Amino acid sequence: MTRAFNFSAGPATLPEAVLRQAQAEMLDWNGIGASIVEISHRSQDFIAVAAQAEADLRALIGIPDDYAVLFLSGGATTHQALLALNFAAPGQVVDYVVTGHWGKTAIRQAKPYCTINIAADGEAGGFHDIPARDTWQLTPGAAYVHITANETIHGVEFRDTPDVGDVPLFADFSSSIASEPLDVSKYGVIYAGAQKNLGPVGVAVVIIRKDLFERAGQPRADIFDYRSHAERDSMLNTPPTWNWYLAGLVFKWMLAEGGVAEFARRNAVKSTLVYDAIDASGGFYRNEVVPAARSRMNIPFFLPDDTLTARFVAESKTAGLLALKGHKAVGGIRASLYNALPVEGAQALVDFMRDFQQRNG
């Protein structure tokens, strides 16, 4: 079979080598006579898989020893609520910098548990830029400052880590984690749904500076307590074992390919190809994000009218380019260029864009 180039924003494309390994191991993992999805998470076999996945992720993105790494279910949206429960006192102020849809979602999840201060908001400008740091209205003594490192829908990305002083910086890295080198030590918490750059849907990674566990937070059930999960190596309850295993295969693949430095290089090549095609189209294709804030991972763009947009989506699918329809919140087209999408995929998209413009421009 011939696999298409998959531009889905999530669940996203996975490395073919990883899928083939998982396929080969599905019925009989590691010669034990059973699938890894059938064995106990308490077994020494799975505990070894989990430990290796954590070690590989630490090596991949450079996680210091004074940070805990949790592999949990729930997705990033669940953890947006758990952050407030674990790290903010009842009614304590939390600062949010809103640069798109997912920043607004993070506020909705935390609002029942803390006092929200919107320190900066790009919505008035259509979420086409990141508000300048000197305009942020931060709260002295806030529980934390929250940012969305890369907005999957609006295509806006922080290209530098903002300085927020002594207040810990928490960041949703769901759609850009492991896409380039990252100084983890500048953050109090990094969290990410795996289904874009790290693996399959169904598992989230939460990276927590250990001193934050000293905070009392708010009354919560044990299952919502990050400390309890950390004390039990993310096995307080039955974890999503298949998803954890598959993410571990992706980590190994990324390390073997050259690690985050190599993926940063590839991602720069891919995004430059697509943005250059947009910018050279004479307005036929339009990306509205300020160039300095353009995402490398998710590129939304627009055609002159809805009829051409629908035609572009239909014809691109026929050409083997999948999932290019834009999110319903903004419309248009969106190309997600995650780590597992090869440079050849971006080139195929650019070739199609140029041909489509010649035929319809």
C-alpha positions in Angstrom: 0.0 0.0 0.0 1.0 3.7 -0.5 0.5 5.8 2.6 -0.7 9.4 2.0 0.9 12.5 3.5 -1.2 13.2 6.6 -1.5 16.9 7.7 -3.9 16.2 10.5 -3.6 18.5 13.5 -4.3 15.6 15.9 -4.5 12.7 16.2 -1.6 13.2 13.9 0.6 11.3 11.6 3.0 8.8 13.3 6.3 7.5 12.0 5.8 4.6 9.6 8.7 2.7 11.2 7.0 2.9 14.6 3.6 1.7 13.2 5.3 -1.2 11.5 7.1 -2.2 14.7 3.9 -2.0 16.7 2.2 -4.1 14.0 4.9 -6.8 14.1 4.7 -6.9 17.9 0.9 -6.7 18.3 0.2 -10.4 18.8 3.4 -11.4 20.5 5.4 -8.7 22.3 9.0 -9.5 23.2 8.4 -13.2 22.8 6.1 -13.5 25.9 3.3 -15.0 23.9 0.8 -12.2 24.4 0.3 -8.6 23.3 1.6 -5.7 25.3 -2.0 -4.5 25.5 -2.9 -7.7 27.4 -0.2 -7.7 30.1 -0.5 -6.1 33.6 0.8 -2.6 34.1 2.2 -4.0 37.4 4.2 -6.7 35.6 8.0 -6.3 35.5 7.8 -6.5 31.6 5.6 -3.4 31.4 7.4 -1.5 34.3 10.6 -1.9 32.2 8.8 -0.4 29.1 7.5 2.5 31.2 10.9 3.2 32.8 12.6 3.1 29.4 10.1 5.5 27.9 10.7 8.0 30.7 14.5 7.7 30.3 14.2 8.2 26.6 12.0 11.3 26.9 14.3 12.8 29.5 17.2 12.3 27.1 15.2 13.5 24.1 14.2 16.9 25.5 16.8 17.3 28.3 14.6 17.0 31.4 16.6 17.8 34.6 16.6 15.4 37.5 14.7 17.8 39.7 11.6 17.4 37.4 9.1 14.6 37.7 7.7 13.1 34.5 4.2 11.7 34.5 2.4 9.7 31.8 -1.3 10.2 32.4 -4.7 9.9 30.7 -7.1 12.8 30.2 -5.5 14.9 27.5 -4.2 18.4 27.9 -7.7 19.9 28.6 -8.0 17.7 31.7 -4.6 18.9 33.0 -5.6 22.5 32.5 -8.0 22.0 35.4 -5.7 19.8 37.4 -3.0 22.5 37.3 -5.2 24.8 39.3 -6.3 22.1 41.8 -2.7 21.1 42.5 -0.8 24.4 42.4 -3.1 27.2 43.3 -4.7 27.9 46.6 -8.5 28.4 46.6 -9.2 31.8 45.1 -5.5 32.5 44.3 -4.8 34.6 41.2 -3.4 32.8 38.1 -2.2 34.8 35.2 -3.1 33.7 31.6 -1.6 35.0 28.4 -4.1 34.2 25.7 -2.9 33.8 22.1 -5.6 31.6 20.7 -8.4 29.1 21.1 -6.5 26.8 23.5 -5.5 29.6 25.8 -9.2 30.4 26.1 -9.9 26.8 26.8 -7.3 26.6 29.5 -9.0 29.5 31.3 -12.4 27.8 31.2 -11.0 24.7 32.8 -9.3 26.6 35.6 -11.9 29.2 36.3 -13.9 27.1 38.9 -10.8 26.8 41.1 -8.9 30.1 41.0 -9.2 33.8 40.3 -8.3 34.4 36.6 -6.3 37.4 35.5 -6.0 37.7 31.8 -2.5 39.3 31.7 -2.5 39.7 27.9 -5.0 38.8 25.2 -4.4 38.7 21.4 -8.1 38.3 20.5 -8.7 41.9 19.6 -6.1 41.5 16.9 -7.6 38.3 15.6 -4.9 36.1 17.3 -2.5 37.1 14.6 0.4 37.9 17.0 1.7 37.5 20.5 1.1 40.5 22.7 4.4 42.3 23.4 5.9 41.2 26.7 6.0 44.8 28.1 2.2 45.0 27.8 1.5 42.0 30.0 -0.3 42.9 33.3 1.2 40.2 35.6 0.1 39.8 39.2 2.7 39.8 41.9 2.4 36.6 43.9 0.3 34.8 41.3 0.2 31.0 41.6 1.7 30.7 38.1 1.7 32.3 34.6 0.1 30.1 31.9 0.9 30.3 28.2 0.1 28.1 25.2 3.5 27.6 23.5 1.9 26.9 20.1 -1.7 27.6 19.2 -2.7 24.6 17.0 -5.8 26.4 15.5 -4.6 30.0 15.0 -1.0 29.1 14.0 0.7 31.4 16.6 3.9 30.2 18.4 6.1 31.6 21.1 9.6 31.6 19.5 11.3 32.5 22.8 10.5 31.7 26.4 9.0 34.8 28.1 10.6 36.0 31.4 7.9 36.2 34.1 10.1 36.8 37.1 9.8 34.6 40.2 6.4 33.3 39.4 6.6 29.8 37.8 5.8 29.6 34.1 3.4 26.8 33.1 3.0 26.0 29.4 0.8 23.8 27.2 3.3 22.4 24.7 0.9 19.9 23.1 1.6 20.8 19.5 5.3 21.8 19.7 7.0 19.7 22.3 10.2 17.9 21.0 10.1 19.9 17.8 13.2 21.9 18.7 15.6 22.2 21.7 13.9 23.4 24.8 15.3 24.7 28.1 13.0 22.9 30.5 14.5 24.7 33.5 12.7 27.9 32.5 9.4 26.3 33.3 7.6 25.2 36.4 5.3 22.8 34.5 5.2 21.6 30.8 2.3 19.5 29.7 1.4 18.0 26.4 -1.1 15.7 24.9 1.0 13.1 23.0 -1.1 12.9 19.8 0.8 15.5 17.8 4.5 15.1 18.2 5.0 12.4 20.9 2.7 9.5 20.0 -0.9 8.4 19.9 -4.0 10.0 21.4 -4.9 8.8 24.9 -1.8 9.7 26.9 -0.5 13.1 28.1 3.0 14.0 29.4 3.2 16.3 32.5 6.7 17.5 33.4 6.7 19.1 36.9 9.5 20.9 38.9 9.5 18.8 42.1 9.5 21.8 44.5 6.0 22.6 43.3 4.8 19.4 45.0 5.2 21.2 48.3 2.2 23.4 47.5 -1.0 22.3 49.2 -3.2 23.2 46.3 -6.9 22.6 46.9 -9.0 19.7 48.3 -9.1 17.0 45.7 -9.4 13.3 45.3 -6.2 11.2 45.3 -6.7 10.4 41.6 -6.4 14.2 40.8 -3.3 14.7 42.9 -0.1 14.9 40.9 2.0 14.0 44.0 0.2 10.7 44.3 0.8 9.9 40.6 4.5 10.8 41.0 4.9 8.7 44.1 3.5 5.7 42.2 5.4 6.2 38.9 2.2 7.2 37.0 0.5 3.9 38.0 -1.8 5.1 40.7 -4.5 3.5 38.6 -4.3 1.5 35.4 -2.6 3.8 32.9 -3.1 3.8 29.1 -0.5 1.1 28.6 -0.7 0.8 24.8 -0.5 4.5 24.3 2.5 4.7 26.7 4.3 1.9 24.9 3.7 3.4 21.5 4.9 6.9 22.7 8.0 5.1 23.9 8.6 3.7 20.4 8.3 7.3 19.0 10.9 8.6 21.5 13.3 5.9 20.4 12.7 6.7 16.7 13.3 10.4 17.3 16.5 9.7 19.2 17.7 7.4 16.4 16.9 10.1 13.8 19.1 12.6 15.5 17.0 14.0 18.3 15.4 17.4 18.7 18.2 19.3 16.9 17.6 17.3 13.8 13.8 17.7 14.0 14.3 21.5 14.5 16.2 21.5 11.2 13.6 19.5 9.3 10.7 21.5 10.8 12.4 24.7 9.7 12.7 23.4 6.1 9.1 22.2 6.0 7.6 25.4 7.4 9.8 27.6 5.2 8.6 25.7 2.1 5.0 26.2 2.9 5.2 29.9 4.0 7.3 30.8 1.0 4.7 29.3 -1.3 2.0 31.3 0.5 3.9 34.5 0.4 4.9 34.1 -3.3 1.3 33.4 -4.4 0.4 37.1 -4.9 -2.4 36.9 -2.4 -4.1 33.8 -3.8 -3.1 32.1 -0.5 -3.1 34.2 2.7 -1.6 33.6 6.1 -2.6 36.4 8.5 -0.1 35.7 11.4 2.6 38.2 11.9 5.8 36.6 10.5 7.7 36.7 13.8 4.9 34.7 15.5 4.2 32.2 12.8 4.0 28.6 13.9 6.3 26.0 12.5 3.9 23.2 13.4 0.5 24.5 12.2 0.1 26.7 9.2 -3.5 28.1 8.6 -4.1 29.8 5.3 -7.0 31.0 3.3 -8.0 31.1 -0.4 -10.1 33.8 -2.1 -13.5 32.2 -1.4 -15.3 29.3 0.1 -15.8 27.6 -3.2 -12.1 27.4 -3.9 -11.4 26.3 -0.4 -13.8 23.3 -0.7 -12.3 22.5 -4.1 -8.8 22.6 -2.6 -9.7 20.2 0.2 -11.4 17.7 -2.1 -8.6 17.8 -4.8 -5.8 17.6 -2.2 -7.3 14.5 -0.7 -7.5 12.9 -4.1 -3.8 13.8 -4.5 -2.9 11.9 -1.4 -2.7 15.0 0.9 -5.0 14.3 3.9 -6.7 16.4 6.5 -6.0 19.9 5.2 -9.4 21.4 6.0 -9.1 24.2 8.5 -10.6 24.1 12.0 -14.2 25.0 12.2 -13.3 28.0 14.5 -11.4 29.8 11.7 -12.1 27.9 8.5 -9.7 27.9 5.5 -6.9 25.4 5.2 -4.5 24.1 7.9 -1.3 22.2 7.3 0.1 20.5 10.4 3.8 19.8 9.9 4.6 17.6 13.0 7.9 15.7 13.5 6.6 12.5 11.8 5.7 14.3 8.5 8.7 14.1 6.2 10.1 17.0 4.3 8.7 15.2 1.1 5.2 15.8 2.5 5.7 19.5 2.7 7.2 19.6 -0.8 4.2 17.6 -2.1 1.8 20.1 -0.6 3.7 23.0 -2.1 3.7 21.4 -5.5 0.0 20.9 -5.2 -0.6 24.5 -4.1 1.3 25.9 -7.1 -0.6 23.6 -9.5 -4.0 24.4 -7.9 -3.3 28.2 -8.2 -2.3 27.8 -11.9 -5.6 26.1 -12.6 -7.8 28.3 -10.5 -6.0 31.6 -10.1 
